[in-house]
């Protein structure tokens, strides 16, 4: 019986981790952004880094799920365009081999 509950818990954990659209890409994007950002993130306190991670992860995951919160018209169009840019940048940074390659993702062609 105990083994069954462990299996159920493990299956639920794996299923939950798969529900985040762009989750792995966003995780890599945020971690790489923190580690490669230089002085800006190095000066952050632990709480500031934690808040940065939550904010950036949320923004990235919203971009992958195209969450518009009921926006319509031009506002929705602008949000979707911004999300497309965030997805492109997140994928590039997540796939980067090092900080130099990640910084190249920040070039104006993605803005």
ROSE-4610 file (N, C-alpha, C; in Angstrom, 1 decimal, always signed):
// ROSE-4610
residu = [X/X/X/X/X/X/X/X/X/X/X/X/X/X/X/X/X/X/X/X/X/X/X/X/X/X/X/X/X/X/X/X/X/X/X/X/X/X/X/X/X/X/X/X/X/X/X/X/X/X/X/X/X/X/X/X/X/X/X/X/X/X/X/X/X/X/X/X/X/X/X/X/X/X/X/X/X/X/X/X/X/X/X/X/X/X/X/X/X/X/X/X/X/X/X/X/X/X/X/X/X/X/X/X/X/X/X/X/X/X/X/X/X/X/X/X/X/X/X/X/X/X/X/X/X/X/X/X/X/X/X/X/X/X/X/X/X/X/X/X/X/X/X/X/X/X/X/X/X/X/X/X/X/X/X/X/X/X/X/X/X/X/X/X/X/X/X/X/X/X/X/X/X/X/X/X/X/X/X/X/X/X/X/X/X/X/X/X/X/X/X/X/X/X/X/X/X/X/X/X/X/X/X/X/X/X/X/X/X/X/X/X/X/X/X/X/X/X/X/X/X/X/X/X/X/X/X/X/X/X/X/X/X/X/X/X/X/X/X/X/X/X/X/X/X/X/X/X/X/X/X/X/X/X/X/X/X/X/X/X/X/X/X/X/X/X/X/X/X/X/X/X/X/X/X/X/X/X/X/X/X/X/X/X/X/X/X/X/X/X/X/X/X/X/X/X/X/X/X/X/X/X/X/X/X/X/X/X/X/X/X/X/X/X/X/X/X/X/X/X/X/X/X/X/X/X/X/X/X/X/X/X/X]
num = [1/1/1/2/2/2/3/3/3/4/4/4/5/5/5/6/6/6/7/7/7/8/8/8/9/9/9/10/10/10/11/11/11/12/12/12/13/13/13/14/14/14/15/15/15/16/16/16/17/17/17/18/18/18/19/19/19/20/20/20/21/21/21/22/22/22/23/23/23/24/24/24/25/25/25/26/26/26/27/27/27/28/28/28/29/29/29/30/30/30/31/31/31/32/32/32/33/33/33/34/34/34/35/35/35/36/36/36/37/37/37/38/38/38/39/39/39/40/40/40/41/41/41/42/42/42/43/43/43/44/44/44/45/45/45/46/46/46/47/47/47/48/48/48/49/49/49/50/50/50/51/51/51/52/52/52/53/53/53/54/54/54/55/55/55/56/56/56/57/57/57/58/58/58/59/59/59/60/60/60/61/61/61/62/62/62/63/63/63/64/64/64/65/65/65/66/66/66/67/67/67/68/68/68/69/69/69/70/70/70/71/71/71/72/72/72/73/73/73/74/74/74/75/75/75/76/76/76/77/77/77/78/78/78/79/79/79/80/80/80/81/81/81/82/82/82/83/83/83/84/84/84/85/85/85/86/86/86/87/87/87/88/88/88/89/89/89/90/90/90/91/91/91/92/92/92/93/93/93/94/94/94/95/95/95/96/96/96/97/97/97/98/98/98/99/99/99/100/100/100/101/101/101/102/102/102/103/103/103/104/104/104/105/105/105/106/106/106/107/107/107/108/108/108/109/109/109/110/110/110/111/111/111]
x = [+0.8/+0.0/+0.9/+1.9/+2.8/+3.5/+3.9/+4.5/+3.5/+2.2/+1.2/+1.1/+1.1/+1.1/+2.3/+3.5/+4.7/+4.6/+4.1/+3.9/+2.9/+1.8/+0.8/+1.4/+2.1/+2.7/+3.8/+4.6/+5.6/+4.9/+3.9/+3.1/+2.5/+1.9/+1.3/+2.4/+3.6/+4.6/+5.1/+5.3/+5.7/+4.7/+3.4/+2.3/+2.2/+2.4/+2.3/+3.5/+4.6/+5.8/+5.6/+4.9/+4.6/+3.5/+2.8/+1.7/+2.2/+3.3/+3.8/+4.3/+3.6/+4.0/+5.3/+6.3/+7.6/+8.4/+7.9/+8.5/+10.0/+10.5/+12.0/+12.7/+12.2/+12.8/+12.9/+11.8/+11.7/+12.6/+12.7/+13.6/+15.1/+15.5/+16.8/+17.1/+16.0/+16.1/+16.4/+15.6/+15.7/+17.0/+17.4/+18.7/+19.9/+19.8/+20.9/+20.9/+19.7/+19.6/+20.3/+20.0/+20.5/+22.0/+22.5/+24.0/+24.8/+24.2/+25.0/+24.8/+23.8/+23.5/+24.5/+25.5/+26.6/+26.2/+26.6/+26.5/+25.1/+24.1/+22.8/+22.2/+22.4/+21.8/+22.8/+24.1/+25.0/+24.8/+24.2/+24.0/+22.7/+21.9/+20.5/+20.7/+19.8/+19.7/+19.0/+19.0/+18.4/+16.9/+16.2/+14.8/+14.6/+15.4/+15.3/+15.5/+16.5/+16.7/+15.5/+14.9/+13.7/+12.6/+12.3/+11.3/+11.5/+12.7/+13.1/+12.8/+13.1/+12.9/+11.4/+10.6/+9.1/+8.5/+9.0/+8.4/+8.8/+10.1/+10.6/+10.0/+9.9/+9.3/+7.8/+7.1/+5.7/+5.5/+6.3/+6.2/+6.5/+7.6/+8.0/+6.9/+6.4/+5.3/+4.0/+3.7/+2.6/+2.8/+4.0/+4.3/+4.1/+4.5/+4.3/+2.8/+2.1/+0.6/-0.2/+0.4/-0.3/-1.5/-1.3/-2.3/-2.5/-3.7/-3.9/-4.9/-5.4/-6.3/-7.5/-8.0/-9.3/-9.1/-7.8/-7.6/-8.1/-8.5/-9.1/-8.4/-8.7/-8.3/-6.8/-6.4/-5.0/-4.2/-4.8/-4.1/-3.7/-4.6/-4.3/-3.3/-3.4/-2.4/-1.0/-0.9/+0.4/+0.9/+0.1/+0.5/+1.1/+0.4/+0.8/+2.1/+2.3/+3.6/+4.7/+4.4/+5.4/+5.8/+4.7/+4.9/+5.8/+5.6/+6.4/+7.8/+8.1/+9.5/+10.1/+9.3/+9.8/+10.1/+9.2/+9.4/+10.7/+10.9/+12.1/+13.4/+13.3/+14.5/+14.7/+13.7/+13.8/+14.4/+13.9/+14.5/+15.9/+16.3/+17.7/+18.6/+18.2/+19.0/+19.1/+18.0/+18.0/+18.9/+19.0/+19.8/+21.3/+21.6/+22.9/+23.9/+25.1/+26.1/+26.9/+26.9/+27.6/+27.0/+27.6/+27.0/+27.2/+28.3/+28.5/+27.4/+27.0/+26.0/+24.6/+24.4/+23.2/+23.0/+24.1/+24.1/+23.8/+24.2/+23.9/+22.4/+21.7/+20.2/+19.5/+20.2/+19.6/+19.8/+20.3/+20.5/+19.2/+19.2/+18.0/+17.1/+17.7/+16.8/+15.7/+15.8/+14.7/+13.8/+14.2/+13.4/+12.3]
y = [-1.2/+0.0/+1.3/+1.2/+2.4/+2.6/+1.6/+1.7/+2.3/+2.0/+2.6/+4.1/+4.6/+6.0/+6.7/+6.1/+6.7/+6.9/+5.8/+5.9/+6.9/+7.0/+8.1/+9.5/+9.7/+11.0/+11.3/+10.4/+10.6/+10.9/+10.1/+10.4/+11.8/+12.2/+13.5/+14.6/+14.4/+15.4/+15.5/+14.4/+14.5/+15.1/+14.8/+15.4/+16.9/+17.3/+18.7/+19.5/+18.9/+19.6/+19.8/+18.9/+19.0/+20.0/+20.5/+21.4/+22.8/+23.1/+24.5/+24.7/+25.4/+25.7/+26.4/+25.9/+26.6/+26.5/+25.7/+25.7/+25.5/+24.5/+24.2/+25.3/+25.8/+26.9/+28.1/+28.4/+29.6/+29.4/+28.2/+28.0/+28.3/+27.8/+28.0/+29.5/+30.1/+31.5/+32.4/+32.2/+32.9/+32.7/+31.4/+31.1/+31.7/+31.6/+32.2/+33.7/+34.3/+35.8/+36.2/+35.5/+35.8/+35.6/+34.6/+34.3/+35.1/+35.6/+36.3/+37.8/+38.3/+39.7/+40.6/+40.1/+40.9/+41.7/+42.9/+43.8/+43.9/+44.1/+44.3/+43.2/+42.0/+40.9/+40.5/+40.8/+40.5/+41.4/+42.6/+43.5/+43.2/+42.3/+42.0/+41.2/+41.5/+40.6/+39.3/+38.4/+37.1/+37.3/+38.2/+38.4/+39.0/+40.0/+40.6/+39.6/+38.7/+37.6/+36.7/+36.4/+35.5/+36.2/+37.5/+38.2/+38.3/+38.5/+38.6/+37.3/+36.2/+34.9/+34.7/+35.0/+34.8/+35.7/+36.9/+37.9/+37.4/+37.1/+36.7/+35.3/+34.4/+33.1/+33.3/+34.1/+34.3/+35.0/+36.0/+36.7/+35.7/+34.9/+33.9/+32.9/+32.3/+31.3/+31.9/+33.1/+33.8/+34.0/+34.2/+34.4/+33.1/+31.9/+30.6/+30.2/+30.6/+30.3/+31.3/+32.5/+33.6/+34.1/+34.2/+34.6/+36.1/+36.5/+37.9/+38.5/+37.7/+38.2/+38.9/+38.5/+39.1/+40.3/+40.7/+41.9/+41.7/+42.8/+42.8/+43.8/+43.7/+44.7/+44.9/+46.2/+46.6/+46.2/+46.2/+45.8/+44.3/+43.5/+42.1/+41.9/+42.6/+42.5/+42.8/+43.9/+44.4/+43.3/+42.7/+41.7/+40.5/+40.1/+38.9/+39.1/+40.4/+40.7/+40.7/+41.2/+41.2/+39.8/+39.0/+37.6/+36.8/+37.1/+36.5/+36.9/+38.1/+38.5/+37.9/+37.7/+37.1/+35.6/+34.9/+33.5/+33.3/+34.2/+34.1/+34.3/+35.4/+35.7/+34.6/+34.0/+33.0/+31.7/+31.3/+30.2/+30.4/+31.5/+31.8/+31.8/+32.4/+32.4/+31.0/+30.3/+28.9/+28.0/+28.2/+27.4/+27.8/+29.0/+29.6/+28.7/+28.5/+27.7/+28.4/+29.7/+30.5/+31.9/+32.7/+34.0/+34.9/+34.8/+35.6/+35.3/+34.0/+33.7/+34.2/+34.1/+34.6/+36.1/+36.8/+38.3/+38.6/+37.8/+38.0/+37.9/+37.2/+37.1/+38.4/+39.2/+40.5/+41.6/+41.2/+42.2/+42.8/+43.9/+44.6/+43.8/+42.7/+41.9/+41.2/+41.1/+40.4/+41.4/+42.7/+43.7/+44.3]
z = [+0.0/+0.0/+0.0/+0.8/+0.9/-0.5/-1.1/-2.5/-3.5/-3.4/-4.3/-4.1/-2.8/-2.5/-3.0/-2.9/-3.5/-5.0/-5.6/-7.1/-7.5/-6.7/-7.0/-6.9/-5.8/-5.5/-6.6/-7.0/-8.0/-9.4/-9.7/-11.0/-11.0/-9.8/-9.7/-9.9/-9.3/-9.4/-10.8/-11.5/-12.9/-13.8/-13.5/-14.3/-14.1/-12.8/-12.5/-13.2/-13.2/-13.8/-15.3/-15.9/-17.3/-17.7/-16.8/-17.1/-17.3/-17.0/-17.2/-18.6/-19.4/-20.7/-20.7/-21.4/-21.5/-20.2/-19.3/-17.9/-17.9/-18.6/-18.6/-19.3/-20.4/-21.1/-20.2/-19.5/-18.6/-17.5/-16.9/-15.8/-16.2/-17.4/-17.9/-18.2/-18.8/-19.1/-17.9/-16.8/-15.6/-14.9/-14.8/-14.2/-14.9/-16.3/-17.1/-17.0/-16.9/-16.8/-15.5/-14.4/-13.1/-13.1/-13.6/-13.5/-14.5/-15.6/-16.6/-16.6/-15.8/-15.8/-15.2/-14.6/-14.0/-12.8/-12.8/-11.6/-11.1/-12.0/-11.6/-10.7/-11.1/-10.2/-9.1/-9.2/-8.2/-7.0/-7.2/-6.0/-5.3/-5.9/-5.3/-4.0/-3.1/-1.9/-2.2/-1.3/-1.5/-1.8/-1.1/-1.3/-2.7/-3.1/-4.4/-5.5/-5.4/-6.4/-6.5/-5.3/-5.3/-6.0/-5.7/-6.4/-7.9/-8.2/-9.7/-10.4/-9.7/-10.3/-10.5/-9.5/-9.6/-10.7/-10.7/-11.7/-13.2/-13.4/-14.7/-15.1/-14.2/-14.5/-14.9/-14.1/-14.4/-15.8/-16.1/-17.3/-18.5/-18.3/-19.3/-19.6/-18.5/-18.6/-19.2/-18.9/-19.5/-21.0/-21.4/-22.8/-23.6/-22.9/-23.6/-23.6/-22.6/-22.6/-23.3/-23.6/-24.2/-23.4/-22.1/-21.2/-21.4/-21.7/-22.0/-21.0/-20.1/-19.0/-19.5/-20.6/-21.2/-22.0/-22.2/-23.0/-24.4/-25.1/-26.4/-27.3/-28.6/-29.5/-29.6/-29.6/-29.7/-28.5/-27.3/-26.1/-26.2/-26.7/-26.8/-27.9/-29.0/-30.1/-29.6/-28.8/-28.3/-27.3/-26.5/-25.5/-26.3/-27.3/-28.0/-28.8/-29.3/-29.9/-28.9/-27.7/-26.6/-26.2/-26.1/-25.7/-26.8/-28.0/-29.1/-28.9/-28.6/-28.3/-27.1/-26.1/-24.8/-25.1/-25.8/-26.2/-27.0/-28.0/-28.8/-28.0/-27.1/-26.3/-25.3/-24.6/-23.7/-24.3/-25.5/-26.1/-26.5/-27.0/-27.3/-26.1/-25.0/-23.8/-23.2/-23.2/-22.6/-23.4/-24.7/-25.5/-25.6/-25.1/-25.2/-24.4/-25.0/-24.4/-23.3/-23.3/-22.3/-22.2/-21.3/-21.0/-22.3/-23.0/-24.2/-25.2/-25.4/-26.3/-25.8/-24.5/-23.9/-24.1/-23.9/-24.1/-25.6/-26.5/-27.9/-28.2/-27.3/-27.5/-27.1/-26.4/-25.9/-27.0/-28.1/-29.2/-29.7/-30.4/-30.8/-31.7/-32.3/-33.2/-32.5/-31.2/-30.4/-29.7/-29.7/-29.1/-29.9]
